[in-house]
Amino acid sequence: MPASTAIFNAWMHFFIEGALADELGAVGYDVWRLETNQLFRIVHELLSPMTILSTSATTGQPILCDDLAPGPDGSCTRLALSAMVAAMAHLESPAGFGTADPAAWAWGRLHHLTIRPLFPNPALNLPAPGETPEGGFPRAGDNFNVNVADTGWRSLAFAQQGHGPAQRFIAVARAGEPIRVRWQLPGGVIFDSRSPHYRDLLDRHYLPEQHFDAPYLVGEIVRDGETRWEFR
């Protein structure tokens, strides 16, 4: 994905902190406890010309954009610009992409997926150590993607770990036909790292964003089953 994705996500981090962290922190509330959709709605309202929020008599913009320190009221316009400066400075720093050239700001270098099993064991983590330079699988997508790739805005690392991998599910419904189910699964069909099937679904379908047909009717399961057990 283009550099604009990284820029927007970094900008959101600094704008949210600048607008809300001081007021909420004064009452002992961590701004990052708010859900992603709540934060986005607040930012949208702060930047709306028709805002319903209380405004400053000096700037005519929401007073939330001002900090609690004494002095003239700050505006949302100024905060938006300072957040952009902070975002660009972070992304070109060693903590970001380590270069000032936005053409080299590939989103997947920051936004990558690490899969850890429910039974903690570093030897079973995916990707394997040294498999990718980023330490995770480079991923597309952001907080506004149906194919959930939510990293939140709390951390500037943007690695997809907190929400983790998720099953991708599509139900295809056509008039007069049974519902067809297609999905991706982020792993394999066998939980044994010695097996070639330990991550076959991950490599063949999940990472390339390819869904496969999932049999769910009895006839489909009988037809597509590789092996069968008969109990007598």
N, C-alpha and C positions, 0 to 999 in steps of 0.2 A: 504494500500500500504506500501511497505517497507520503512525503515529509509532513504534509498538512495534518495527517492524523496524529503524529507525534507532537506537533506544535499545539494543536487544539487541546490534547489531553494534558500537556504540561501547563498550558495557559489556564485551564480549568482549575488545576491544583492551586496555582498561585492566586487566582482571582477569588476562589472560595475561601482560602485562608485569609486573604486581605479583607474580604467583606464580612465574614461571619465569625472567624476564630476569636477575635477579641471580645465581642459582645457575649457570645456563648461561653467563652472561657471565664468571663467575669462571674457567671452564675454556676460555674463548675460543670459545664456540659461540653463534652468533646464534639466538635463539629462533625467529625468523621463517623459519629454514630448514626448520622442521618443516612437514609437510603439514597442510592444513586439517583433514582427518579425524583426524590424530594430536592436534592441539591440542584438538579438541572432545572426544576420548576422555579426554584428561588432565583437562580442566576438569570433565567429568562425574564422573570418579573423585575429584577433589578435593572435590566437593560431595556425594558419596554417603555416607550414614550407615554403609554397610557397606564403606567403602573398604579396599583392601588395602595402601595406602601407609603408610609409617612415620608415626606420629603423635607429637605433642608431649605430654609428660607434664603440661604446664600446661593446654593447651586441649583436648586429646583429639582434635584435628583434624590433618590432614596438615601436617607440618613444612615442606613446600614453600611454604605460604602465609606463612611467616615470612620476613622479610628477613635479610640477612647482618649487619646492624648490631647491635652489642651492645645488650642490653636484654631485656625480657620477650618471650616468644614471641608472635607475632601469630597470629590465627586466620583461617581461611577465611571465616568469617562477617563479621568486620570488613573483610577485603579485599573481599568482595562488595559491602558497603555503600559503602566508599570508592571502588570502581570505578564504582558507580552515580552517586555524587556527581560524579566526574570526567566521566563520560559526559554527564550532564545539563548540566554547566557548559560542556562543549565544544559540544554541540548548540545551546545558546542563544547562543553567542558568534558573532562575525562569521565565524569559520572554519567554523561549522556552518550553522545556519539564520538566525542574526542576530536571533532573537526568542525570548522565554521562553514563548511560547504553543505548547504541543505540537500544537494543532489545525492549526498552519501548517507542521508538520514533515512535508511530503510527501516520501516516500522517493525519488521520482524526481528531486528537486532535487539530491540528493547522488549517487544511484546512476544514472549515465547512461552511455551507450555511445558511444564514438568509434571510427570505422572508418578505419584508415589502410591504404593499399595496400602490397603487398610491395615495390613500387618507390617509395621515399620521395619524395613530392611533395605539399606542403601544399595545392596547388590541387585535388588529388583526394581530400582528406579528406572524410568524411561525419560529421556534417552540415556543410554549407557554412558558412563564417564568418558569424556573426550570425543563423543560421537558428533557433537555440534559445537562450534566455537562459542555460541551464546550460552551453552549449558542447558538449553531447552529447545524444543522444536519451534522454529519461527512460525508465527501465526498471523493471519490477516484478521480483520474484524476489530470492533471496538465496543463501546458501551451502547451503541445504537444499532445493533445487528441482531436479526432474528436468530441467527446461528450464534448463540451466546458466546461472547468473547470478553466478558466484563472483567476489567481489572480494577475498577474503581479509580478514584482520584487521590486517595490518601497517600499512596506511595508513588514516587517518581521512577521506581524500578519498572513498573508496568508489566512484570512477569505474571503469567496466568497460573497462579498457584492457589490462592485463597478460595476461588470458586471451583478450580480444578477442572478436569475434563468432564464432559457430560455426554450422555447419549443424544444423538441427533435423530429426530423422528419425523417422518413425513407420512401423512395419511392421504392417499389419493382416492377421491370419491368422484365417480361418474354415474350419471343417471342410468339406472337399469343394470348396473354392474356391482359386484361385491367390492367393498373397500379394500384397496391394496395398501400394504404397509411397506415402507422403505425406511432404512435407518443406517446409522454408522455407530460403531462401538469403539471406544478408545482403548483397545488392548488386544487381547487374543481370545481364542476359544479354550486354551489350556493355561492354568496358572502354574506353569513350570518353565522357568527361564531356560532350561536345557532343550525345550521342544521348539521346533520351527513355528509352531502355532501359538507361541507365547505372546506374540505381537502381530500376528498376521492381519487381523482386522484393522489395527492401527495403521500399518504400512499400506495396505491395499485399498482402504476405504476412508478412514478417518482423516488422515493427513492430506490426501489428495482431494478431499471434499467430494467423495463419490459414495452415494447411497446404494445399498443393495436391497433386493426384494427379501422380505421376511415372511416366510410361510406362517400363517396363524390359524387357518382353517384345518380341520382334521385331515381332509383329503390332501391338502398341500403339504402338511407335515409328513404324511405317509409317503407321498411322492418324492419329496426332496431329502428325506432322511438318509444319511450315509450308512448308518448301522441300526439294527433293531434288536431289542431284547424281547424274547418271548417267555412269558411266565406260564407254566402249566401246573 
